[in-house]
Amino acid sequence: MGTVGDLVIDSHSGEVRYVAIVWGGSEDNRLFAVPFQAFAVKDNPDGDVPIVLVLDVNPLQLEGAVREQDRGG
């Protein structure tokens, strides 16, 4: 499970384009830019926040992705 680190918003339309996901161990956090369309927006059954973003990938897929830090981002 990761957390949302930031959002990239289109300044003309106001739409969210990318979600910056922070994922990894506490000492090896990684930042990934994921297109917003890749997420499902769901009601949160726990109720601590009204909605959650769900990304249907497994940890191995994230491990193989290019990190933003590796791109110089």
N, C-alpha and C positions, 0 to 999 in steps of 0.2 A: 504494500500500500504506500502510495506517495502522497505528497501534499502539493497544493497549488502555490507556486512561488511568485507568479506574476501573470499578468494577462497582456497580450498584444492586441490593441484595439485600433481598427481602421479609423483614422481621423476624419475621413469624409463621411462614412456611413454610420460610425459609432458601433459597428458590429465587432464582436470578439473574433479575431482571426486565429490566434495561437494561444495555447495555455502552456506556461513554463512549469513543468513538473519537477519537483525535487524528490529524488528517489535514491535509496541506497542506505548503507549502514551509517551510523551516527558520525563516524570519522571519515567516511568516503561518500558523502552526498554527491549526487550527480544532478545536473540540470538538463532537461530535455524539452525542446520546443515541439509541441504536438498540435496539429491542426484541430481547431475547436470542433469541426464536424466529425472527428473521430470519437467524440465523447457522447454518451447518452446522459441526459439530464434526468435524474430520478428523485422522487420524494425520499426524504431520509426517514427510515423507520425508527431510528433512535430518537429523533426529535430535537437533538441539541443544535442543529442547524436545519433550515427548512428544505434544502436540496443538497444532493451530492452529484459530482461528475463521475461517471463510470467509464473507464477505458478498458476494453476487452483485449488485453494482451497478457502474456505470461512473463515472468521475470527474465527468462532466457531471451525473449524478444527485446526487452529493454537493454539487456547486457550487450546485445549485438548492435544496438542503435548508435549512431554517431552522437556523442555528447556535444553540447554547445561549447563547452570549454575546449574541446578538441578542434573546433572550428575557429577558435579565437574569439568566441562570443562571451 
